[in-house]
């Protein structure tokens, strides 16, 4: 089940190691720094499917991406979260909750954690938290984790789902 437009999605989730909150355009500079610090790993994770992040990604293009993520969340078409350190000085990664476009799930959830020092060794912490959070605090019956529990190749081969907008 995908939440309707009146769904009151979580606005702030505090963990001892990070804070999660919906992405806004104001996150663009911090996000750009995190993305570019981790670009090779992110390209390896997402590049074949998303063609992101491009080697020539600019801050201007990233600002547009962040604005789009904010708008999609505002419209409840998707839910995009930034993960920042508890003091909110730097971004450690992002979590994306998308309506499944492939059959067999309500939502496809992806996330990434920066690979340089500020995010190092947080991936298993974020993974455990995200799986628990999506199970306990969201209305989804079935969450799929492409790129993690199902390979992108397997995900790509799944039949399409009808996605009403």
N, C-alpha and C positions, 0 to 999 in steps of 0.2 A: 504494500500500500504506500503510495506517495502522498505526503502531507498536502492538504489543500492550502489555498492562499491565505487563510486565516491562522495557519499553524504558527504557534508561538515558539519558534526554534530557540535553542539555548543561545544566549547573548554573551555569556562570559563563563568560562569553566576554568577554575583554578586547580592546578596540580602542583605538587611541591617543586617540580622541576621546570614547569612552564605554565603559561596561560594560553587558552584557546579562545578566540573571539572572531566574529565574522570579519572577513577582509573588507577594507575600505580603500578608497583611492589614496588616503593618507599613509597607507602602508607601502606605497610604491617604491620609495627610496630604500627602505630597509629590505623589502622583498628583492629588489634588484641586486643588492649587495649579497644576499644569501644565495640567490640563484646563480650569480656569476661565480661565487666562491665554490659552488658545487656543480658547475655546468657539465664537466665530463661525466660525472656519475648520473646526473639528471638526464643527459642525452642518452646514456646507456639504458636507463630505466624507461624513459618515455619517448625518446626520439623516433623510433621506428613507427610508432602509432600516432603520436601527437605532433611530430616534427618540432619539438620544443625541448629545451631552449636553443634556439638557433645560435650559431657561433657569433653572428653579428647583431644579436639582440641589443637594442638600445634602451636607455631609460625612458625615452618618449614612448616607445612601443610597449614597454612594461607598464607605464602609467595607464595606457589604454586597456591592457589586460586586467589590471587591478580594478579599473572602473567597471569593466564588463562583469568581473566576478561580483562586485558589489551589487550591480543591477540585477544579475541573475538571482542572487540571494534575496534581495528585496522583493522580487517577484515570486519567490519560492520555486523557481524552476530548477535550482540547484542550491547547495549550501556550501559555501567556500569559507574556510577558516584559516587564519594565520595562527601560527604557534610561536609565541615570543617568550623570552626568558622572563622570570617573575618580575623583574624591574622594568620590563618592556624596552630595554635598551637595544636589543637586536632580535631579529627573527631567527628562529631555529628551524623553521620549515612551514609546510602548509598541509592541510587536509581538505580533500575535495569529495563532496558527496553529490554524485550525479544520478539523475533518474536513469535507470538501466535502459539502454537502447537495444540490448540483446535479451532474448527470452531467458526466463529462469530466475530472475531476481527483481526486487523492488528498486534497489540502489546499487550502484557500483561505487566503491570507495577506494580512493587512492590517497597516498600521502608521501611526503618526502621529508627528510631531515638533512640539514646541511652537513657536508662532509668535512668541513674544517673545524678547528678547535671549539668554537662556541656550540656546535651541535654534536660533537663527537661522542659516541657511546650512548646517545639518547634514542636511537632508532628502536631498540627492543622495549624501552620504556614507553615510547609513543605508540608502538604496535599494541602492547598489552592494554594500555589505556584506551586507545581508539576502539578496539574490539569490544571492550567492556561497555564503553560509553554508547556505542551504536546499538548494542543489545539492550541496555538498561534504560536509556533515555530517549530513544527514537521509536517511532511507530512502525518501523519496517519489519516485515515478516522474514524476508530473506535479503541479506547483504552479501554482495560478491566483492572480492578483493582482487581485481585484475592486476597482473604483474607481480602478485604475491602468491595467492592460493590457486590461481589459474593463470597460466602463461598468457601473454598477449596474443600469441599465435592461437591458442585454444579459444580465447575470448573472441578473437576476430572471426573464427569459424562458427561461432554460435549463431543460430537463427535470429533475425531481427525481431524485436518486440514492437507492437504497436504502441506508440507514445502519444497519448492525447495531450494537447497543449491548451 
